[in-house]
Amino acid sequence: MKIVEGLYYTEEHEWVKVEGEKAYVGITDFASHQLGDIVFVELPEVDAELAKGDTFGVIESVKAASDSYMPVSGTVVEINEALEDEPELLNADAFENWMIAVELKDESELEELMNASEYEEFCNKEE
């Protein structure tokens, strides 16, 4: 299981990478393996206003469909359009293939998320 240092993590297995005012959001390697072969990804529209905890997308695999939840509040400024044609990119490298980028509304929400070592400990308890 791959976990990247310097990112923030949620209990729903999303990650957040902050670059300036922008936060990139994706699913973790753990989530990608749990889902199995991903066959479809539904993402929100650019300019969508999303609050922490809101559903921002759906990931469908051969095993199941799973909602993705916002780890932080923000306005969608970009979506990873490559996932519409190649959803399997999330299986290939979940950390390289982010899902959406948002303009952060409240940076203090990041403090409620886990760091890499906390997330690794969390995943070890789930397995």
Buried (B, 14 or more C-beta within 10 A) or exposed (E): EEBBEEBBBBEBBBBBBBEEEBBBBBBBBBBBEBBEEBBEBBBBEEEBEBEBEBEBBEBBBEEEEBEBBBBBBBBBBEBBEEBEEBBBBBBEEBBEBBBBBBBBBEEEBBEEBBEBEEBBEBBEEEE
